[in-house]
Amino acid sequence: MSRQRSDYPGSRWDKFSRWLHGDYDPFAGKLEMKRPEEFPSPPPLDWKQVDLSVAQHVGDDLDQGKQFRLFRKLYKAASCVLCLSIIVILLITVANLPPFGDPANPANNEVSERYIEKGLQETGAVNIVTGMILDYRAFDTFGESTVLFCAACCVLILLRLDDSKKAKAEEFDQIYEPREDTILEQAARILFPMIMMFGVYIVLNGHLSPGGGFSGGAIMGAGLILYLNAFGFQKTQRFFTEKTFRYVSLGALMFYCCAKSYSFFTGANHLPSGIPLGTPGAILSSGLIFYLNICVGLVVACTMYAFFVMFRKGGF
C-alpha cells in the first residue's frame, strides 16, 4: 500500500498543512525584526513665544472666507430674484399689449400719419425713412453713431498692444502682412475703387433712394478691409492711420451734434433755421440730412475698419 503525501515529514505539503493550522512559521529565524526607534516627544508649546499677529492673520483669513461664501450665496440669490423679476415684468407687459392689427392701437396715431403726409414738405427728403431717422428722430441716430464710436474705443482700450509688445509684433510683421497673392491683389485693384464709389453713392443718395449712412458706411468699411487684406498694413497706413480714425470719427460726431442741436433749438423756439431744404429730388436737398448722412457713413466705415484692425493685429 502506497504512502500518502501527508506521511512525508518536512515535505512541502507537510509544511503547508502545519502553516495552515498555525503550527509552522516559514519566516521564523529568517527575518530580523528591528525595534522601532523612539522619537522624542515635542516640547510643550510656549504660548508666550507665539506671534499673535500670525494667529490674527489666520483668523482674518477665516473671517474673509466666511464673508466671501456669504457674498456668493447672496449674489446667487439676488441674481435669481432679478432674473425672475425681469421675466415676470416681460410676461405682464406682453399680456397687456394691444391686439395686433387693432386700429385703436397707440402705434396708429398722428405721428406716423405726419411722417407720411408731411415728411417731404418738412424735411425735403424723398426717402421718408431717411427723413424720419435724420430729422424727426435725429438724436436717436446720433446716439447709435455714438455707441459705435464708444464700442470702437473700448476695443482699442482692451486689445491695443503696448509699445514693447508692438515692437515685437513689428519684427514678425509678415504674420500680419499678406503674402504676395497675385489673384487677390489684381481683384482688389479692380474691386476696391468700385466698392468705395458704390458706398459713396449710397451715402450721398440716402435722402433720395433706399440707403443712407449706415448701409453706405458698411460698404466703404468692407472696401477698406479688402484693401488691407490684399496689400497689407504698410500700404493702408499711407491714407488711413489711427489719427485718421480719431479725427474723422470725432469730427463727424461733433458736426452731427452741433448741427442737430441748432436745428432742434430753432425748431423748439419757433425760429427760422435759415437752412434751405432745396428742391425735392435734387442731390443737394433736404437741408442737413444730406450732410448728416455723410457723417454717419464716415463713422460706420471707420468703426468697421477699426474693429478689424484691432482684432487682427492689436493696433493700427
BAKEDREN-201860 format. One record per atom (N, C-alpha, C): y, z, x. Coordinates in steps of 0.02 Angstrom, whole numbers, padded with zeros to 5 digits, always signed. Layout:
BEGIN
YZX...
// end
This chain:
BEGIN
-00060+00000+00043+00000+00000+00000+00062+00000+00044+00109-00046+00030+00169-00053+00072+00218+00003+00059+00255+00021+00111+00304+00075+00105+00369+00047+00073+00403+00090+00036+00466+00070+00006+00523+00078+00056+00581+00045+00041+00637+00045+00088+00667+00114+00095+00661+00155+00043+00689+00222+00046+00649+00268+00093+00590+00245+00113+00550+00287+00157+00571+00281+00230+00613+00232+00247+00634+00223+00316+00693+00270+00330+00684+00322+00368+00741+00366+00384+00788+00332+00433+00851+00339+00422+00901+00310+00466+00916+00237+00453+00883+00208+00403+00897+00138+00387+00963+00133+00348+00987+00072+00341+01050+00061+00305+01044+00082+00232+00986+00069+00204+00976+00089+00134+00977+00165+00128+00946+00199+00178+00945+00272+00177+01015+00300+00185+01055+00270+00231+01124+00293+00240+01166+00280+00177+01156+00222+00146+01194+00206+00085+01176+00254+00029+01111+00270+00024+01089+00315-00029+01117+00385-00018+01116+00409+00046+01143+00475+00059+01220+00476+00050+01254+00420+00070+01327+00418+00061+01345+00417-00013+01302+00383-00053+01313+00380-00125+01307+00449-00157+01261+00490-00131+01252+00558-00158+01295+00609-00123+01337+00588-00076+01383+00634-00042+01353+00672+00015+01294+00652+00040+01262+00687+00096+01277+00656+00163+01312+00600+00165+01322+00565+00229+01394+00539+00232+01427+00550+00289+01496+00526+00301+01494+00478+00360+01505+00413+00349+01498+00365+00404+01553+00372+00457+01610+00405+00440+01664+00412+00489+01665+00479+00524+01616+00520+00509+01614+00586+00541+01603+00579+00615+01647+00610+00656+01641+00607+00729+01666+00544+00761+01689+00496+00721+01713+00433+00748+01789+00426+00745+01822+00459+00698+01894+00456+00692+01925+00521+00713+01980+00516+00750+02014+00576+00773+02071+00591+00725+02068+00645+00692+02118+00665+00643+02170+00709+00678+02233+00685+00677+02286+00723+00708+02323+00762+00655+02344+00819+00676+02382+00862+00631+02453+00836+00626+02479+00829+00566+02547+00803+00559+02598+00848+00593+02648+00815+00622+02700+00853+00656+02743+00890+00606+02763+00947+00626+02806+00988+00583+02879+00977+00601+02915+00948+00554+02987+00936+00565+03026+00998+00548+03075+01011+00588+03115+01071+00573+03154+01062+00508+03159+01113+00471+03196+01111+00408+03271+01105+00422+03307+01067+00381+03379+01058+00393+03416+01124+00387+03467+01130+00426+03506+01193+00421+03541+01197+00354+03555+01256+00333+03590+01264+00269+03660+01232+00272+03680+01202+00216+03743+01166+00212+03801+01216+00210+03847+01205+00255+03907+01247+00257+03961+01213+00215+03974+01239+00158+04023+01208+00112+04094+01211+00139+04106+01254+00188+04173+01257+00216+04188+01196+00260+04134+01165+00287+04144+01107+00330+04144+01041+00292+04130+01042+00228+04128+00981+00188+04199+00958+00175+04210+00893+00186+04276+00865+00172+04285+00858+00097+04332+00895+00071+04342+00894-00001+04370+00827-00025+04404+00790+00019+04431+00725-00002+04375+00676-00018+04319+00680+00021+04262+00636+00007+04234+00650-00062+04225+00714-00076+04199+00732-00142+04247+00711-00197+04311+00716-00183+04360+00696-00233+04357+00621-00245+04348+00581-00191+04342+00508-00199+04280+00490-00239+04226+00526-00226+04165+00513-00264+04176+00527-00338+04209+00583-00351+04224+00599-00421+04270+00548-00454+04320+00524-00415+04364+00472-00442+04327+00408-00457+04280+00389-00413+04241+00328-00425+04199+00335-00488+04171+00394-00497+04131+00404-00558+04175+00400-00620+04235+00429-00616+04280+00426-00673+04302+00354-00687+04316+00316-00633+04336+00246-00643+04279+00205-00673+04218+00219-00651+04160+00184-00679+04153+00199-00753+04163+00261-00773+04160+00278-00844+04215+00244-00883+04276+00243-00854+04331+00210-00888+04319+00135-00894+04291+00104-00842+04277+00033-00845+04225+00017-00898+04172+00058-00902+04122+00046-00953+04151+00056-01023+04195+00105-01030+04228+00115-01094+04273+00057-01112+04309+00031-01061+04353-00027-01072+04312-00088-01093+04255-00099-01062+04213-00156-01080+04189-00150-01152+04170-00090-01172+04148-00082-01241+04205-00094-01290+04264-00067-01275+04322-00078-01318+04343-00151-01319+04338-00184-01261+04356-00255-01257+04310-00297-01300+04245-00284-01296+04198-00322-01338+04210-00309-01412+04223-00246-01429+04235-00230-01499+04299-00264-01524+04352-00262-01483+04415-00294-01503+04407-00369-01509+04368-00399-01464+04356-00472-01467+04320-00490-01531+04270-00452-01549+04233-00466-01611+04277-00458-01672+04318-00405-01672+04363-00395-01729+04414-00451-01734+04442-00473-01677+04491-00527-01678+04460-00593-01702+04400-00609-01677+04367-00671-01699+04351-00669-01773+04326-00613-01797+04310-00607-01868+04374-00612-01910+04428-00583-01886+04491-00587-01924+04516-00658-01928+04512-00695-01872+04534-00765-01873+04490-00806-01921+04425-00794-01919+04380-00830-01963+04396-00816-02037+04408-00752-02052+04425-00735-02121+04491-00767-02143+04541-00766-02099+04605-00796-02116+04598-00871-02128+04560-00904-02085+04550-00976-02094+04512-00992-02158+04462-00952-02173+04424-00964-02235+04469-00953-02297+04509-00901-02295+04555-00889-02352+04606-00945-02358+04631-00969-02301+04679-01024-02302+04648-01088-02331+04588-01104-02308+04555-01164-02334+04540-01157-02409+04521-01096-02430+04504-01086-02501+04566-01094-02545+04626-01080-02518+04687-01084-02558+04725-01150-02549+04696-01198-02513+04729-01262-02506+04729-01299-02574+04780-01337-02587+04782-01375-02650+04729-01430-02649+04706-01451-02706+04654-01503-02708+04680-01568-02679+04634-01603-02647+04652-01666-02613+04670-01719-02665+04725-01754-02654+04746-01807-02698+04788-01786-02757+04802-01721-02763+04843-01697-02819+04915-01719-02808+04947-01752-02857+05017-01773-02847+05065-01715-02841+05044-01655-02862+05088-01597-02857+05081-01560-02791+05045-01589-02743+05037-01557-02678+05104-01550-02643+05112-01497-02602+05176-01490-02565+05190-01547-02518+05137-01581-02494+05148-01637-02448+05183-01696-02482+05173-01702-02546+05204-01757-02583+05272-01734-02609+05320-01730-02563+05386-01706-02582+05439-01758-02561+05501-01736-02563+05555-01782-02548+05561-01800-02474+05528-01761-02430+05534-01775-02358+05501-01842-02341+05438-01850-02361+05404-01913-02346+05438-01971-02382+05463-01960-02442+05498-02014-02477+05561-02034-02439+05595-01985-02410+05656-02001-02373+05640-02041-02310+05585-02022-02276+05564-02059-02217+05553-02133-02233+05521-02146-02290+05503-02214-02307+05563-02253-02335+05602-02221-02378+05655-02257-02413+05718-02265-02370+05736-02213-02331+05799-02215-02294+05789-02212-02219+05727-02219-02196+05714-02215-02124+05749-02270-02085+05744-02332-02109+05776-02388-02074+05851-02381-02075+05879-02358-02130+05952-02353-02136+05979-02297-02091+05944-02241-02086+05970-02183-02049+05952-02184-01975+05896-02215-01957+05876-02215-01887+05885-02283-01854+05883-02337-01892+05889-02403-01864+05824-02429-01833+05769-02392-01840+05705-02411-01811+05663-02446-01864+05638-02506-01847+05594-02542-01893+05527-02505-01899+05503-02477-01845+05441-02438-01845+05457-02369-01874+05433-02356-01934+05450-02293-01967+05422-02233-01929+05363-02241-01900+05332-02185-01864+05375-02166-01803+05398-02215-01766+05441-02201-01709+05506-02169-01731+05535-02193-01785+05596-02162-01810+05586-02090-01831+05526-02075-01857+05513-02007-01879+05504-01960-01820+05464-01980-01770+05448-01933-01715+05503-01929-01663+05548-01979-01660+05601-01977-01610+05670-01968-01641+05674-01958-01706+05739-01944-01736+05734-01883-01782+05696-01888-01836+05691-01831-01882+05656-01772-01848+05604-01786-01811+05565-01733-01779+05566-01742-01703+05625-01754-01677+05631-01769-01605+05615-01709-01562+05632-01649-01585+05618-01590-01544+05544-01575-01540+05505-01595-01591+05432-01588-01586+05406-01632-01529+05430-01694-01526+05409-01739-01473+05433-01714-01405+05493-01685-01403+05517-01655-01341+05472-01598-01318+05449-01558-01365+05401-01504-01347+05336-01532-01320+05312-01586-01350+05250-01616-01325+05259-01643-01254+05315-01675-01241+05328-01700-01173+05335-01643-01123+05366-01588-01145+05372-01530-01101+05305-01499-01086+05260-01499-01135+05193-01473-01124+05157-01514-01071+05165-01580-01074+05134-01623-01023+05161-01606-00953+05226-01598-00948+05256-01582-00883+05233-01513-00859+05230-01464-00903+05206-01397-00883+05133-01398-00862+05093-01438-00897+05022-01444-00878+05016-01475-00808+05056-01526-00793+05054-01555-00727+05077-01505-00674+05127-01464-00689+05149-01413-00642+05095-01361-00630+05059-01341-00682+05004-01293-00674+04949-01322-00630+04933-01385-00640+04882-01417-00597+04906-01419-00525+04971-01433-00514+04997-01433-00446+04991-01364-00414+05004-01312-00453+05001-01244-00425+04929-01225-00408+04882-01244-00451+04813-01222-00442+04775-01264-00390+04787-01328-00387+04747-01373-00345+04782-01397-00283+04845-01381-00275+04881-01407-00216+04856-01372-00153+04844-01411-00101+04821-01384-00037+04881-01359+00003+04869-01305+00041+04922-01282+00085+04927-01327+00147+04974-01311+00191+04988-01356+00247+04928-01361+00295+04894-01304+00308+04838-01306+00355+04780-01347+00327+04764-01336+00264+04709-01375+00234+04728-01448+00225+04793-01460+00212+04814-01529+00204+04810-01567+00269+04825-01532+00326+04819-01565+00391+04747-01583+00406+04700-01538+00389+04630-01554+00399+04608-01611+00354+04634-01612+00293+04615-01665+00247+04640-01733+00272+04700-01733+00303+04727-01796+00327+04687-01823+00386+04654-01778+00424+04612-01801+00479+04552-01841+00453+04528-01822+00395+04472-01857+00364+04496-01895+00303+04552-01930+00311+04582-01964+00255+04540-02023+00231+04493-02045+00272+04451-02100+00250+04407-02080+00191+04400-02014+00180+04362-01992+00121+04400-02011+00058+04467-02005+00061+04507-02019+00002+04531-02091-00001+04538-02123+00056+04560-02192+00057+04502-02238+00038+04514-02286-00004+04459-02332-00023+04440-02377+00035+04377-02394+00037+04354-02441+00087+04377-02512+00068+04376-02555+00116+04400-02623+00104+04354-02658+00055+04375-02656-00008+04338-02689-00062+04378-02750-00083+04356-02807-00062+04394-02869-00074+04400-02884-00148+04346-02873-00185+04347-02888-00257+04397-02843-00293+04395-02777-00276+04441-02730-00309+04513-02745-00291+04527-02760-00228+04595-02774-00207+04623-02837-00240+04583-02890-00242+04607-02952-00273+04617-02943-00348+04571-02906-00380+04579-02894-00452+04640-02851-00465+04653-02801-00422+04712-02758-00431+04776-02797-00421+04777-02844-00373+04837-02885-00362+04855-02926-00424+04804-02945-00461+04817-02985-00522+04831-02940-00582+04792-02886-00589+04797-02845-00650+04854-02795-00647+04871-02769-00588+04923-02717-00585+04990-02740-00613+05017-02798-00593+05080-02819-00623+05075-02831-00699+05019-02858-00721+05011-02871-00792+05007-02806-00831+04971-02756-00805+04965-02692-00839+05033-02657-00843+05069-02656-00788+05135-02623-00788+05183-02660-00835+05181-02726-00835+05225-02764-00879+05208-02751-00952+05143-02748-00967+05123-02734-01036+05144-02664-01057+05137-02614-01012+05159-02547-01027+05233-02543-01040+05273-02577-00999+05346-02578-01010+05362-02611-01077+05326-02664-01094+05337-02698-01158+05323-02651-01216+05268-02613-01212+05251-02566-01266+05304-02513-01273+05331-02489-01217+05382-02437-01219+05447-02463-01249+05469-02521-01225+05534-02548-01247+05533-02573-01319+05475-02590-01345+05470-02614-01414+05440-02562-01460+05441-02499-01440+05412-02447-01482+05448-02437-01548+05513-02452-01551+05550-02444-01613+05546-02506-01658+05514-02559-01632+05508-02621-01671+05437-02635-01693+05388-02612-01656+05318-02627-01671+05276-02566-01653+05212-02565-01672+05169-02509-01653+05167-02499-01578+05174-02437-01557+05175-02420-01486+05225-02365-01474+05257-02366-01417+05306-02315-01401+05294-02285-01333+05326-02228-01322+05324-02197-01256+05256-02170-01237+05220-02140-01284+05155-02111-01266+05104-02164-01248+05097-02215-01290+05047-02267-01275+05069-02309-01216+05133-02328-01212+05155-02367-01155+05152-02328-01090+05168-02264-01091+05163-02222-01031+05091-02215-01008+05044-02210-01055+04973-02206-01036+04951-02270-01002+04975-02327-01026+04956-02391-00995+04985-02395-00924+05048-02375-00915+05077-02377-00848+05043-02327-00801+05024-02269-00827+04987-02221-00785+04920-02249-00763+04886-02285-00808+04822-02316-00790+04832-02370-00736+04888-02406-00741+04903-02456-00689+04914-02425-00621+04950-02369-00619+04960-02334-00555+04894-02309-00526+04851-02284-00568+04786-02260-00544+04744-02317-00517+04746-02375-00550+04711-02434-00525+04737-02454-00456+04802-02455-00448+04832-02474-00384+04811-02425-00329+04809-02360-00346+04789-02310-00297+04716-02319-00276+04672-02332-00323+04602-02341-00306+04590-02404-00265+04633-02453-00274+04623-02516-00238+04653-02515-00168+04712-02485-00160+04748-02490-00097+04758-02423-00061+04743-02367-00094+04746-02303-00059+04812-02267-00065+04813-02206-00038+04872-02163-00044+04930-02187-00001+04915-02214+00057+04969-02233+00103+05013-02287+00073+04983-02337+00042+05024-02390+00012+05057-02367-00052+05023-02323-00089+05053-02299-00152+05112-02254-00139+05110-02216-00084+05165-02171-00068+05228-02208-00046+05225-02272-00038+05286-02310-00023+05335-02309-00081+05309-02305-00142+05354-02306-00200+05342-02248-00248+05290-02207-00238+05278-02151-00283+05254-02092-00242+05297-02041-00236+05280-01980-00199+05289-01920-00245+05280-01861-00216+05290-01800-00256+05362-01793-00279+05409-01813-00236+05480-01810-00256+05493-01858-00314+05461-01915-00313+05469-01962-00368+05445-01931-00434+05388-01898-00431+05362-01865-00491+05411-01812-00516+05437-01770-00471+05482-01717-00493+05547-01744-00521+05578-01790-00485+05643-01815-00506+05639-01855-00571+05588-01897-00576+05582-01939-00636+05565-01896-00697+05518-01849-00690+05499-01808-00747+05556-01762-00769+05586-01728-00721+05642-01683-00738+05701-01722-00766+05717-01779-00736+05773-01818-00761+05761-01843-00832+05700-01866-00846+05685-01890-00914+05688-01834-00965+05660-01776-00948+05662-01720-00995+05733-01694-01005+05773-01691-00953+05842-01667-00960+05883-01715-01002+05875-01780-00992+05911-01828-01033+05889-01823-01106+05824-01816-01117+05798-01808-01185+05829-01747-01219+05829-01691-01184+05854-01629-01213+05929-01634-01228+05968-01659-01181+06040-01664-01191+06057-01714-01247+06023-01770-01248+06038-01822-01298+06024-01797-01368+05966-01767-01379+05950-01745-01447+05987-01681-01465+06005-01640-01417+06047-01582-01433+06115-01605-01460+06143-01655-01427+06207-01683-01451+06198-01714-01520+06144-01750-01530+06133-01783-01594+06124-01733-01650+06085-01680-01638+06075-01630-01690+06138-01589-01702+06176-01577-01650+06238-01538-01658+06287-01576-01702+06296-01639-01688+06343-01678-01729+06317-01687-01800+06251-01697-01807+06224-01705-01874+06227-01642-01916+06214-01584-01885+06216-01521-01922+06287-01503-01943+06337-01524-01905+06406-01509-01922+06441-01567-01957+06402-01617-01978+06429-01675-02015+06484-01710-01976+06471-01719-01911+06519-01753-01868+06491-01821-01848+06532-01871-01840+06507-01936-01817+06484-01931-01744+06424-01957-01732+06397-01953-01664+06427-02006-01618+06451-02060-01646+06479-02112-01604+06427-02156-01571+06363-02148-01588+06309-02187-01559+06290-02242-01609+06303-02305-01595+06288-02358-01643+06213-02368-01649+06191-02381-01711+06121-02395-01723+06102-02467-01706+06150-02511-01703+06136-02580-01687+06106-02618-01746+06084-02678-01732+06055-02720-01784+05980-02707-01788+05953-02687-01845+05881-02676-01850+05841-02738-01831+05792-02730-01788+05752-02785-01764+05772-02809-01696+05832-02791-01672+05853-02810-01605+05825-02761-01554+05819-02783-01492+05790-02740-01441+05834-02680-01426+05901-02691-01425+05948-02636-01414+05973-02611-01482+05931-02574-01515+05949-02547-01581+05919-02478-01588+05928-02448-01646+05901-02382-01664+05933-02325-01625+05992-02335-01598+06028-02280-01566+05993-02252-01505+05980-02187-01507+05949-02153-01449+05873-02163-01445+05843-02189-01498+05770-02195-01499+05746-02240-01442+05782-02293-01429+05763-02339-01376+05759-02303-01309+05809-02262-01294+05811-02227-01229+05762-02168-01228+05752-02136-01284+05704-02081-01286+05633-02106-01276+05618-02166-01301+05552-02195-01288+05541-02205-01214+05593-02227-01179+05587-02236-01107+05573-02170-01072+05608-02117-01093+05597-02051-01063+05526-02026-01073+05501-02033-01134+05433-02011-01149+05383-02052-01109+05393-02117-01104+05347-02159-01065+05345-02140-00992+05403-02124-00963+05404-02104-00892+05368-02038-00882+05378-01990-00927+05345-01925-00920+05269-01933-00925+05246-01972-00973+05174-01981-00982+05143-02016-00922+05175-02069-00897+05148-02106-00840+05145-02061-00778+05198-02023-00765+05198-01979-00706+05146-01924-00713+05137-01898-00773+05088-01844-00782+05017-01869-00772+05001-01927-00799+04934-01955-00789+04919-01966-00715+04967-01995-00679+04957-02008-00608+04951-01942-00569+04992-01893-00587+04989-01828-00552+04922-01794-00563+04896-01796-00624+04830-01767-00636+04777-01799-00592+04777-01865-00589+04726-01900-00550+04732-01883-00476+04793-01882-00450+04804-01869-00379+04783-01798-00361+04799-01749-00403+04783-01680-00387+04708-01668-00390+04674-01696-00438+04602-01687-00442+04565-01728-00388+04597-01781-00364+04565-01823-00314+04574-01796-00243+04635-01776-00227+04650-01758-00158+04680-01689-00150+04707-01660-00203+04740-01596-00197+04813-01601-00177+04843-01659-00184+04913-01668-00165+04930-01741-00164+04995-01755-00162+05018-01824-00161+05011-01854-00091
// end
